[in-house]
Amino acid sequence: MAEHIGERIQKFRLKQKMSLSELAEKADVAKSYLSNVERNIQGNPSIHFIEKVACALNVTIPMLLFEDQPAEHLLDPEWSLLLQEAIDSGISKQEFKEFLAFQKWKQGQGRNAERK
């Protein structure tokens, strides 16, 4: 049987030994609404709600939305937050690609210096 988003939220919350009140406060959402989502009384929460809860749980949005994703398809939560911070700061995909190319070049320069 497919797991509902509320069940996944609850699973992550309990795994972190966080109470319903603690998560509601940390995510800045109403405790009653969070409880209704967890119990699948409210089965279609907004993306804004999901973003706030994911951030408070330090998990990615896909981790909350999709069950049974292979681990290799998920970013480590810290990487996900760093990537989101880069996006929020206005960095473009092209700028990020250029940064990665520079990092690879710089590493190559270090290896070349070691060989000399």
N, CA, C and O atoms as a MOPAC input file, in Angstrom:
PM7 MOZYME 1SCF
protein

 N      0.83900 1    -1.18700 1     0.00000 1
 C      0.00000 1     0.00000 1     0.00000 1
 C      0.88500 1     1.25200 1     0.00000 1
 O      1.87500 1     1.30500 1     0.72900 1
 N      0.54700 1     2.23200 1    -0.78800 1
 C      1.32700 1     3.46000 1    -0.89000 1
 C      1.24900 1     4.25700 1     0.41200 1
 O      0.19300 1     4.38500 1     1.03100 1
 N      2.38200 1     4.77500 1     0.79200 1
 C      2.47900 1     5.57600 1     2.00000 1
 C      2.10500 1     7.02200 1     1.67600 1
 O      2.55800 1     7.57500 1     0.67300 1
 N      1.28700 1     7.62500 1     2.51600 1
 C      0.88100 1     9.01800 1     2.32100 1
 C      1.97300 1     9.94700 1     2.82300 1
 O      2.81400 1     9.55300 1     3.63100 1
 N      1.95300 1    11.17700 1     2.34200 1
 C      2.97200 1    12.15200 1     2.74000 1
 C      2.98700 1    12.35700 1     4.25200 1
 O      4.05100 1    12.51200 1     4.85100 1
 N      1.81600 1    12.35700 1     4.86100 1
 C      1.74700 1    12.51800 1     6.31300 1
 C      2.46200 1    11.40500 1     7.05500 1
 O      3.10600 1    11.64500 1     8.07600 1
 N      2.35000 1    10.19800 1     6.54800 1
 C      3.04400 1     9.06200 1     7.17300 1
 C      4.55800 1     9.22300 1     7.04600 1
 O      5.30200 1     8.88100 1     7.96500 1
 N      5.00700 1     9.74100 1     5.91000 1
 C      6.44700 1     9.95800 1     5.72900 1
 C      6.94300 1    11.08000 1     6.64100 1
 O      8.02300 1    10.98000 1     7.22400 1
 N      6.15100 1    12.14600 1     6.76300 1
 C      6.52000 1    13.23600 1     7.67500 1
 C      6.64700 1    12.68600 1     9.09100 1
 O      7.62800 1    12.94900 1     9.78700 1
 N      5.64900 1    11.92300 1     9.50300 1
 C      5.66100 1    11.35300 1    10.85300 1
 C      6.86300 1    10.43400 1    11.05500 1
 O      7.49600 1    10.45500 1    12.11000 1
 N      7.17300 1     9.63100 1    10.04300 1
 C      8.31000 1     8.70200 1    10.12800 1
 C      9.61200 1     9.48400 1    10.34000 1
 O     10.41200 1     9.12900 1    11.20500 1
 N      9.82700 1    10.54400 1     9.55500 1
 C     11.03800 1    11.34800 1     9.71600 1
 C     11.06100 1    12.06400 1    11.06600 1
 O     12.10700 1    12.17300 1    11.70500 1
 N      9.90300 1    12.54400 1    11.48500 1
 C      9.80500 1    13.25100 1    12.77300 1
 C     10.15900 1    12.32900 1    13.93000 1
 O     10.93400 1    12.69600 1    14.81400 1
 N      9.58700 1    11.12700 1    13.92000 1
 C      9.84000 1    10.17100 1    14.99600 1
 C     11.27600 1     9.66000 1    14.97000 1
 O     11.87600 1     9.41200 1    16.01600 1
 N     11.81600 1     9.50800 1    13.77800 1
 C     13.20700 1     9.06800 1    13.63500 1
 C     14.15100 1    10.07100 1    14.29700 1
 O     15.19800 1     9.69500 1    14.82500 1
 N     13.77300 1    11.33900 1    14.26500 1
 C     14.58000 1    12.39700 1    14.87900 1
 C     14.16300 1    12.68000 1    16.31500 1
 O     14.63600 1    13.63600 1    16.93100 1
 N     13.26500 1    11.83400 1    16.85000 1
 C     12.78400 1    11.96900 1    18.23200 1
 C     12.25100 1    13.38100 1    18.50500 1
 O     12.52900 1    13.99500 1    19.53500 1
 N     11.46900 1    13.86300 1    17.52800 1
 C     10.89100 1    15.20100 1    17.62000 1
 C      9.38900 1    15.06500 1    17.87600 1
 O      8.71900 1    14.24900 1    17.24400 1
 N      8.87600 1    15.85400 1    18.78700 1
 C      7.43800 1    15.82300 1    19.04800 1
 C      6.71800 1    16.60700 1    17.95600 1
 O      7.32800 1    17.37500 1    17.21200 1
 N      5.41500 1    16.39700 1    17.88100 1
 C      4.57500 1    17.13700 1    16.93300 1
 C      4.69300 1    18.64100 1    17.19800 1
 O      4.80200 1    19.43600 1    16.26400 1
 N      4.67100 1    19.01700 1    18.46100 1
 C      4.78900 1    20.43600 1    18.83700 1
 C      6.13700 1    21.01000 1    18.41000 1
 O      6.20400 1    22.13000 1    17.90300 1
 N      7.20300 1    20.24800 1    18.61300 1
 C      8.54200 1    20.72200 1    18.24800 1
 C      8.64900 1    20.95200 1    16.73800 1
 O      9.17500 1    21.97000 1    16.29100 1
 N      8.14500 1    19.99500 1    15.96700 1
 C      8.21300 1    20.13900 1    14.51600 1
 C      7.36200 1    21.31800 1    14.05500 1
 O      7.79500 1    22.09700 1    13.20600 1
 N      6.17100 1    21.45500 1    14.59900 1
 C      5.29300 1    22.56700 1    14.21400 1
 C      5.97000 1    23.90400 1    14.50300 1
 O      5.92100 1    24.82100 1    13.68200 1
 N      6.59900 1    24.01200 1    15.66800 1
 C      7.27700 1    25.25800 1    16.02400 1
 C      8.48300 1    25.50700 1    15.12000 1
 O      8.67800 1    26.61700 1    14.62500 1
 N      9.28600 1    24.47000 1    14.90900 1
 C     10.49400 1    24.61000 1    14.08100 1
 C     10.14600 1    24.95600 1    12.63000 1
 O     10.84800 1    25.73700 1    11.98700 1
 N      9.05600 1    24.36700 1    12.11900 1
 C      8.63300 1    24.61300 1    10.73900 1
 C      7.75300 1    25.85100 1    10.61500 1
 O      7.45200 1    26.29800 1     9.50800 1
 N      7.34600 1    26.39700 1    11.73800 1
 C      6.44800 1    27.56200 1    11.76300 1
 C      5.13100 1    27.26000 1    11.04500 1
 O      4.67500 1    28.01100 1    10.18300 1
 N      4.53800 1    26.12600 1    11.43800 1
 C      3.22800 1    25.72500 1    10.91300 1
 C      2.30900 1    25.42800 1    12.09800 1
 O      2.77600 1    25.19600 1    13.21200 1
 N      1.03000 1    25.43800 1    11.85200 1
 C      0.06100 1    25.16100 1    12.92000 1
 C      0.14000 1    23.68700 1    13.31500 1
 O      0.12500 1    22.79700 1    12.46500 1
 N      0.22500 1    23.45200 1    14.61400 1
 C      0.30700 1    22.08800 1    15.13700 1
 C     -0.91000 1    21.26600 1    14.70200 1
 O     -0.77200 1    20.09900 1    14.33700 1
 N     -2.09600 1    21.87200 1    14.74100 1
 C     -3.31200 1    21.13200 1    14.37700 1
 C     -3.28500 1    20.73000 1    12.90300 1
 O     -3.69700 1    19.62600 1    12.54800 1
 N     -2.80000 1    21.62800 1    12.05200 1
 C     -2.72300 1    21.31900 1    10.62100 1
 C     -1.70500 1    20.20500 1    10.38400 1
 O     -1.96700 1    19.27100 1     9.62600 1
 N     -0.54200 1    20.30700 1    11.03400 1
 C      0.48200 1    19.26600 1    10.92200 1
 C     -0.07200 1    17.91500 1    11.37000 1
 O      0.16100 1    16.89600 1    10.72000 1
 N     -0.79500 1    17.91100 1    12.46600 1
 C     -1.41200 1    16.68300 1    12.97100 1
 C     -2.39500 1    16.11500 1    11.94400 1
 O     -2.42100 1    14.90700 1    11.70700 1
 N     -3.19800 1    16.98700 1    11.33900 1
 C     -4.15600 1    16.53100 1    10.32800 1
 C     -3.45100 1    15.96200 1     9.09600 1
 O     -3.93300 1    15.00200 1     8.49600 1
 N     -2.31900 1    16.54500 1     8.71800 1
 C     -1.55900 1    16.02100 1     7.58200 1
 C     -0.99800 1    14.65100 1     7.94300 1
 O     -1.10200 1    13.70900 1     7.15800 1
 N     -0.40800 1    14.53900 1     9.12100 1
 C      0.16800 1    13.25600 1     9.54300 1
 C     -0.88100 1    12.14700 1     9.61200 1
 O     -0.59000 1    10.99200 1     9.30200 1
 N     -2.08900 1    12.49900 1    10.01600 1
 C     -3.15700 1    11.48900 1    10.13200 1
 C     -3.95300 1    11.33800 1     8.83800 1
 O     -4.95700 1    10.62700 1     8.79900 1
 N     -3.49900 1    12.01000 1     7.78200 1
 C     -4.11300 1    11.96100 1     6.45800 1
 C     -5.54900 1    12.48100 1     6.43800 1
 O     -6.33900 1    12.10500 1     5.57100 1
 N     -5.87800 1    13.33600 1     7.38600 1
 C     -7.16800 1    14.02900 1     7.36300 1
 C     -7.07700 1    15.14500 1     6.32100 1
 O     -8.02400 1    15.40800 1     5.58000 1
 N     -5.90500 1    15.79600 1     6.28700 1
 C     -5.59700 1    16.78900 1     5.25200 1
 C     -4.54700 1    16.12500 1     4.36200 1
 O     -3.36700 1    16.08000 1     4.71000 1
 N     -4.98100 1    15.61500 1     3.21900 1
 C     -4.10100 1    14.81000 1     2.37800 1
 C     -3.40200 1    15.54400 1     1.25700 1
 O     -2.65200 1    14.92300 1     0.50400 1
 N     -3.61700 1    16.84200 1     1.11400 1
 C     -3.01400 1    17.57000 1    -0.00300 1
 C     -2.41000 1    18.89100 1     0.48200 1
 O     -2.91100 1    19.96400 1     0.14300 1
 N     -1.32000 1    18.81300 1     1.28600 1
 C     -0.73200 1    20.04900 1     1.79900 1
 C     -0.06300 1    20.85700 1     0.68500 1
 O      0.33300 1    20.30600 1    -0.34200 1
 N      0.05400 1    22.15200 1     0.90000 1
 C      0.66500 1    23.03700 1    -0.09700 1
 C      2.16600 1    22.77900 1    -0.18400 1
 O      2.77000 1    22.23000 1     0.73700 1
 N      2.75000 1    23.18100 1    -1.29900 1
 C      4.19100 1    23.03100 1    -1.46800 1
 C      4.93100 1    23.90400 1    -0.45500 1
 O      6.02000 1    23.54700 1    -0.00500 1
 N      4.34600 1    25.04000 1    -0.10000 1
 C      4.95600 1    25.91200 1     0.91500 1
 C      5.04100 1    25.18300 1     2.25900 1
 O      6.06000 1    25.25800 1     2.94500 1
 N      3.99400 1    24.49700 1     2.62300 1
 C      3.97200 1    23.71400 1     3.85800 1
 C      5.03900 1    22.61500 1     3.78300 1
 O      5.79300 1    22.41100 1     4.73500 1
 N      5.09800 1    21.91700 1     2.66200 1
 C      6.04900 1    20.81300 1     2.48600 1
 C      7.48400 1    21.33300 1     2.57300 1
 O      8.34000 1    20.69400 1     3.18500 1
 N      7.74800 1    22.49300 1     1.96100 1
 C      9.08500 1    23.09900 1     2.02600 1
 C      9.47400 1    23.40400 1     3.46800 1
 O     10.59300 1    23.11100 1     3.89100 1
 N      8.55200 1    23.99100 1     4.21700 1
 C      8.84200 1    24.35300 1     5.60100 1
 C      9.11100 1    23.11300 1     6.46000 1
 O     10.02700 1    23.10700 1     7.28200 1
 N      8.31100 1    22.07200 1     6.26400 1
 C      8.47800 1    20.84700 1     7.04600 1
 C      9.77000 1    20.13400 1     6.65100 1
 O     10.50200 1    19.65400 1     7.51700 1
 N     10.05400 1    20.06300 1     5.35200 1
 C     11.28700 1    19.42100 1     4.88600 1
 C     12.50400 1    20.11900 1     5.47700 1
 O     13.43600 1    19.46400 1     5.94500 1
 N     12.49600 1    21.44100 1     5.45600 1
 C     13.60900 1    22.21300 1     6.00900 1
 C     13.75500 1    21.94600 1     7.51000 1
 O     14.86500 1    21.74800 1     8.00400 1
 N     12.64500 1    21.94100 1     8.22200 1
 C     12.67800 1    21.70300 1     9.67000 1
 C     13.17500 1    20.30000 1    10.00400 1
 O     13.82100 1    20.09000 1    11.03100 1
 N     12.87100 1    19.34000 1     9.12900 1
 C     13.31100 1    17.95100 1     9.33600 1
 C     14.69600 1    17.68400 1     8.74200 1
 O     15.25600 1    16.60200 1     8.91500 1
 N     15.24100 1    18.68300 1     8.04000 1
 C     16.52600 1    18.56500 1     7.35900 1
 C     16.52700 1    17.39100 1     6.36700 1
 O     17.46000 1    16.59000 1     6.31700 1
 N     15.44700 1    17.32400 1     5.58600 1
 C     15.33300 1    16.33000 1     4.51300 1
 C     14.95600 1    17.07200 1     3.23700 1
 O     14.55200 1    18.23400 1     3.27100 1
 N     15.09300 1    16.38500 1     2.12600 1
 C     14.73500 1    17.00700 1     0.85800 1
 C     13.24200 1    16.87700 1     0.60900 1
 O     12.57500 1    16.00600 1     1.16800 1
 N     12.73500 1    17.74900 1    -0.23100 1
 C     11.31800 1    17.67400 1    -0.60100 1
 C     11.00100 1    16.32700 1    -1.26200 1
 O      9.98900 1    15.71500 1    -0.92200 1
 N     11.83600 1    15.84500 1    -2.19900 1
 C     11.54600 1    14.52800 1    -2.78000 1
 C     11.46800 1    13.39600 1    -1.74900 1
 O     10.72600 1    12.43100 1    -1.93400 1
 N     12.23800 1    13.52300 1    -0.66500 1
 C     12.17300 1    12.49700 1     0.38300 1
 C     10.78200 1    12.47200 1     1.01600 1
 O     10.29200 1    11.41100 1     1.40000 1
 N     10.15200 1    13.63500 1     1.12400 1
 C      8.80600 1    13.68100 1     1.69400 1
 C      7.73400 1    13.29300 1     0.68200 1
 O      6.71700 1    12.70000 1     1.04100 1
 N      7.96600 1    13.62900 1    -0.57400 1
 C      6.93300 1    13.40000 1    -1.58600 1
 C      6.90900 1    11.97600 1    -2.13900 1
 O      5.84300 1    11.45100 1    -2.45900 1
 N      8.05800 1    11.36400 1    -2.24900 1
 C      8.13600 1    10.07700 1    -2.94300 1
 C      8.69400 1     9.00400 1    -2.03400 1
 O      9.73300 1     9.17600 1    -1.39800 1
 N      7.98900 1     7.90800 1    -1.98800 1
 C      8.46400 1     6.81100 1    -1.15700 1
 C      9.39000 1     5.90000 1    -1.95600 1
 O      9.35300 1     5.87600 1    -3.18600 1
 N     10.19300 1     5.17400 1    -1.25600 1
 C     11.03500 1     4.11800 1    -1.82200 1
 C     11.90300 1     4.57000 1    -2.97400 1
 O     12.06500 1     3.83900 1    -3.95000 1
 N     12.46900 1     5.76900 1    -2.87800 1
 C     13.42500 1     6.19400 1    -3.89200 1
 C     14.75600 1     5.54500 1    -3.58100 1
 O     15.17300 1     5.51500 1    -2.42300 1
 N     15.43200 1     5.02300 1    -4.59500 1
 C     16.76000 1     4.47500 1    -4.34200 1
 C     17.67000 1     5.56400 1    -3.78200 1
 O     17.62200 1     6.71000 1    -4.23000 1
 N     18.48600 1     5.21000 1    -2.81800 1
 C     19.34100 1     6.18200 1    -2.13900 1
 C     20.26400 1     6.91900 1    -3.09400 1
 O     20.58800 1     8.08400 1    -2.86600 1
 N     20.69500 1     6.24700 1    -4.17000 1
 C     21.62600 1     6.91000 1    -5.08300 1
 C     20.96500 1     8.05300 1    -5.84600 1
 O     21.66300 1     8.86300 1    -6.45600 1
 N     19.64000 1     8.13800 1    -5.82700 1
 C     18.93600 1     9.21400 1    -6.51800 1
 C     18.63600 1    10.39800 1    -5.60500 1
 O     18.08200 1    11.40200 1    -6.05400 1
 N     18.99800 1    10.28700 1    -4.32800 1
 C     18.72600 1    11.36100 1    -3.38100 1
 C     20.01200 1    12.07300 1    -2.99800 1
 O     21.05300 1    11.44100 1    -2.81800 1
 N     19.93400 1    13.37900 1    -2.87700 1
 C     21.06900 1    14.14100 1    -2.37500 1
 C     21.11600 1    14.03100 1    -0.86400 1
 O     20.08300 1    13.96900 1    -0.19900 1
 N     22.30600 1    14.00800 1    -0.34200 1
 C     22.49700 1    14.13300 1     1.09000 1
 C     21.78900 1    15.43300 1     1.50600 1
 O     21.91800 1    16.43600 1     0.80500 1
 N     21.05300 1    15.44600 1     2.61300 1
 C     20.31200 1    16.65400 1     2.99000 1
 C     21.17800 1    17.90800 1     3.07900 1
 O     20.72700 1    18.99400 1     2.71700 1
 N     22.41600 1    17.77300 1     3.55600 1
 C     23.29000 1    18.94300 1     3.66200 1
 C     23.63400 1    19.48400 1     2.26900 1
 O     23.66000 1    20.69800 1     2.06500 1
 N     23.89800 1    18.58000 1     1.30300 1
 C     24.16100 1    19.00500 1    -0.07200 1
 C     22.92600 1    19.67900 1    -0.65200 1
 O     23.02400 1    20.68900 1    -1.34800 1
 N     21.78200 1    19.11400 1    -0.36100 1
 C     20.54100 1    19.69100 1    -0.86500 1
 C     20.34400 1    21.11200 1    -0.35000 1
 O     19.95200 1    22.00100 1    -1.10700 1
 N     20.61400 1    21.32600 1     0.92900 1
 C     20.47300 1    22.65900 1     1.50800 1
 C     21.49800 1    23.62600 1     0.91400 1
 O     21.18000 1    24.78600 1     0.65200 1
 N     22.73600 1    23.14600 1     0.70000 1
 C     23.75900 1    23.99400 1     0.08300 1
 C     23.36100 1    24.37800 1    -1.33900 1
 O     23.52300 1    25.52600 1    -1.75300 1
 N     22.84300 1    23.40900 1    -2.07400 1
 C     22.40800 1    23.68000 1    -3.43700 1
 C     21.25800 1    24.68700 1    -3.44000 1
 O     21.23100 1    25.59900 1    -4.26600 1
 N     20.31900 1    24.52400 1    -2.52500 1
 C     19.20300 1    25.46400 1    -2.43300 1
 C     19.69800 1    26.85600 1    -2.07300 1
 O     19.18500 1    27.85100 1    -2.58300 1
 N     20.69700 1    26.92900 1    -1.19400 1
 C     21.26600 1    28.22400 1    -0.81800 1
 C     21.92100 1    28.88800 1    -2.03400 1
 O     21.78500 1    30.09600 1    -2.22900 1
 N     22.63100 1    28.10200 1    -2.84900 1
 C     23.25200 1    28.64400 1    -4.06800 1
 C     22.17800 1    29.17600 1    -5.01600 1
 O     22.32200 1    30.26000 1    -5.58000 1
 N     21.11500 1    28.41600 1    -5.18400 1
 C     20.01400 1    28.83300 1    -6.05800 1
 C     19.38000 1    30.11400 1    -5.52400 1
 O     19.13000 1    31.05300 1    -6.28000 1
 N     19.12300 1    30.14600 1    -4.22100 1
 C     18.49700 1    31.32200 1    -3.60800 1
 C     19.38100 1    32.55800 1    -3.71200 1
 O     18.88400 1    33.68400 1    -3.74400 1
 N     20.70600 1    32.34200 1    -3.76500 1
 C     21.62100 1    33.48300 1    -3.85600 1
 C     21.69000 1    34.04600 1    -5.26800 1
 O     22.29900 1    35.09000 1    -5.49800 1
 N     21.06200 1    33.34800 1    -6.21700 1
 C     21.00700 1    33.85400 1    -7.58300 1
 C     22.01600 1    33.23900 1    -8.53500 1
 O     22.11200 1    33.66900 1    -9.68500 1
 N     22.77100 1    32.24500 1    -8.08800 1
 C     23.75300 1    31.61700 1    -8.97100 1
 C     23.01400 1    30.85700 1   -10.07500 1
 O     22.04000 1    30.15200 1    -9.81300 1
 N     23.48900 1    31.01200 1   -11.29800 1
 C     22.84300 1    30.32900 1   -12.42300 1
 C     23.47200 1    28.95600 1   -12.63300 1
 O     24.54400 1    28.66300 1   -12.10300 1
 N     22.79500 1    28.12500 1   -13.40700 1
 C     23.35600 1    26.80700 1   -13.72800 1
 C     24.69500 1    26.96800 1   -14.43700 1
 O     25.64300 1    26.23200 1   -14.16700 1
 N     24.76100 1    27.92700 1   -15.33800 1
 C     26.00000 1    28.14800 1   -16.08900 1
 C     27.13400 1    28.56900 1   -15.15100 1
 O     28.25700 1    28.08000 1   -15.27500 1
 N     26.84500 1    29.46600 1   -14.22500 1
 C     27.87300 1    29.88700 1   -13.26600 1
 C     28.33300 1    28.71400 1   -12.40800 1
 O     29.51900 1    28.59200 1   -12.10200 1
 N     27.40500 1    27.86200 1   -12.02400 1
 C     27.75300 1    26.69700 1   -11.21400 1
 C     28.61700 1    25.72700 1   -12.02700 1
 O     29.58600 1    25.17500 1   -11.50600 1
 N     28.26600 1    25.51800 1   -13.30200 1
 C     29.07100 1    24.65800 1   -14.17600 1
 C     30.47900 1    25.22900 1   -14.33000 1
 O     31.45700 1    24.48300 1   -14.30000 1
 N     30.58400 1    26.53500 1   -14.49300 1
 C     31.89400 1    27.17900 1   -14.61500 1
 C     32.70600 1    27.02100 1   -13.33500 1
 O     33.91700 1    26.80900 1   -13.38800 1
 N     32.04500 1    27.12400 1   -12.19400 1
 C     32.72500 1    26.92000 1   -10.91800 1
 C     33.26800 1    25.49100 1   -10.82700 1
 O     34.40800 1    25.28200 1   -10.41000 1
 N     32.45500 1    24.51800 1   -11.21400 1
 C     32.91300 1    23.12400 1   -11.18600 1
 C     34.08400 1    22.89900 1   -12.13700 1
 O     35.03700 1    22.19900 1   -11.79600 1
 N     34.01500 1    23.48800 1   -13.32000 1
 C     35.11600 1    23.36600 1   -14.28600 1
 C     36.38900 1    23.97700 1   -13.70300 1
 O     37.47100 1    23.41000 1   -13.85500 1
 N     36.27100 1    25.12500 1   -13.04000 1
 C     37.42900 1    25.76300 1   -12.41400 1
 C     38.01100 1    24.86600 1   -11.32600 1
 O     39.22900 1    24.71300 1   -11.23000 1
 N     37.14400 1    24.27300 1   -10.50600 1
 C     37.60700 1    23.39000 1    -9.43900 1
 C     38.37400 1    22.19800 1   -10.02100 1
 O     39.42200 1    21.81500 1    -9.50000 1
 N     37.84900 1    21.61600 1   -11.10200 1
 C     38.54000 1    20.49200 1   -11.75000 1
 C     39.88600 1    20.93100 1   -12.30100 1
 O     40.87900 1    20.21300 1   -12.17600 1
 N     39.92100 1    22.12200 1   -12.91700 1
 C     41.16800 1    22.64800 1   -13.45300 1
 C     42.18300 1    22.85900 1   -12.32700 1
 O     43.35500 1    22.50500 1   -12.45400 1
 N     41.70800 1    23.44300 1   -11.22400 1
 C     42.57800 1    23.72800 1   -10.08200 1
 C     43.15400 1    22.43300 1    -9.50000 1
 O     44.33100 1    22.37800 1    -9.14600 1
 N     42.32200 1    21.39600 1    -9.40400 1
 C     42.80800 1    20.10800 1    -8.90500 1
 C     43.85400 1    19.52700 1    -9.84500 1
 O     44.84500 1    18.94500 1    -9.40400 1
 N     43.62500 1    19.68800 1   -11.13400 1
 C     44.59500 1    19.22500 1   -12.12900 1
 C     45.91700 1    19.95500 1   -12.00300 1
 O     46.97600 1    19.34700 1   -12.16600 1
 N     45.87600 1    21.25500 1   -11.71400 1
 C     47.09400 1    22.04000 1   -11.52500 1
 C     47.87200 1    21.54700 1   -10.31200 1
 O     49.10200 1    21.50600 1   -10.33200 1
 N     47.16400 1    21.17800 1    -9.27300 1
 C     47.80000 1    20.65000 1    -8.06600 1
 C     48.50600 1    19.33000 1    -8.35500 1
 O     49.61500 1    19.09700 1    -7.87500 1
 N     47.87300 1    18.48000 1    -9.12700 1
 C     48.48900 1    17.19600 1    -9.48300 1
 C     49.71400 1    17.39600 1   -10.34600 1
 O     50.72500 1    16.71500 1   -10.17700 1
 N     49.61900 1    18.34500 1   -11.28100 1
 C     50.75600 1    18.64000 1   -12.16500 1
 C     51.93900 1    19.16700 1   -11.36400 1
 O     53.08200 1    18.82300 1   -11.66500 1
 N     51.69300 1    19.99200 1   -10.35200 1
 C     52.75300 1    20.54500 1    -9.52500 1
 C     53.44100 1    19.44300 1    -8.71700 1
 O     54.65100 1    19.49400 1    -8.49400 1
 N     52.65200 1    18.43300 1    -8.27400 1
 C     53.21700 1    17.33000 1    -7.50600 1
 C     54.14700 1    16.48500 1    -8.36300 1
 O     55.11900 1    15.92700 1    -7.85400 1
 N     53.86900 1    16.38400 1    -9.63200 1
 C     54.66300 1    15.54600 1   -10.53900 1
 C     56.01700 1    16.17800 1   -10.86700 1
 O     56.96700 1    15.47300 1   -11.20800 1
 N     56.10300 1    17.49300 1   -10.76400 1
 C     57.34000 1    18.19600 1   -11.14500 1
 C     58.42600 1    18.05300 1   -10.13100 1
 O     59.51900 1    18.58900 1   -10.31700 1

